Amino acid sequence: MIRSFFRARLLGLALLAVSSHVAAQTTTPAFADSLAQRVKACVACHGAEGRSTSDGFYPRIAGKPAGYLYNQLINFRQAKRTYPMMTYMVSHMSDAYLQEIANYFSEQNPPYAAPQANSVPAAVLERGKALVLKGETSKDLPACVSCHGDKMTGVAPFIPGLLGLPRDYLVSQLGAWQTGSRHAAAPDCMQSVAKKLSAEDISAVASWLALQNMPSDSKAVSKSNANDAASFKLPLSCGSVPR
């Protein structure tokens, strides 16, 4: 009798487990193992599709050239760029996985937000415009457009665009290169450029860039089309841009 009781009890528990499993299968949605699902940790800070957020602290990564994004992920992993959360996230990711992430965000193209107005004096904006478009020979300082392209939308696959970024973010990154808290592969061309800029120059360049509208074609140009030349050649050696 006792044996029969336990058999009945075990059968009841088994039936309950099966019914619970079936119920779970019918109520729990299937998990989509896609790259879009895996990068949810990225968009939590960088915004949906990598379009950035209104505070401007986390930059737009959508549409940036894949080679540039990959280099930045490597730089975070190697502590050339210092932000503990980013370093922690990428520290155990393989090169191949980082390339997948870079490729994914490079293919996103959400609309850009309108430039944020600022009250920078006209003379400061003119100074910024001159540095961006012409550089300064007396400082051996190349124009920003000579590397980042005529439209400032970047040159694929390794050079990012500079439009669509908030003034404060641009100031912070130029300052980080100038002080040595941000690095790239040697020779570090951006550190070389930043060290030739005064604090006033950095403010002027960032202010002018942040006010510019994004052109209708916001994608980075290819090397062969950069600056309307038959071929693209940087004005200085840059370890992040293989020759």
FENPE-V324417 format. One record per run of one state. SS is the DSSP state (H for helix, E for strand, C for the rest). FROM is the first residue (numbers start at 1). LEN is the number of residues. If there is no record, write none. Layout:
# FENPE-V324417
ss=[SS,SS]
from=[FROM,FROM]
len=[LEN,LEN]
This chain:
# FENPE-V324417
ss=[C,H,C,H,C,H,C,H,C,H,C,E,C,H,C,H,C,H,C,E,H,C,E,C,H,C,E,C,E,C,H,C,E,C,H,C,H,C,E,H,C]
from=[1,2,28,35,39,40,47,48,51,66,78,81,82,84,91,95,107,122,135,136,137,140,141,142,145,149,154,157,159,161,167,180,182,183,189,195,199,211,221,223,229]
len=[1,26,7,4,1,7,1,3,15,12,3,1,2,7,4,12,15,13,1,1,3,1,1,3,4,5,3,2,2,6,13,2,1,6,6,4,12,10,2,6,15]
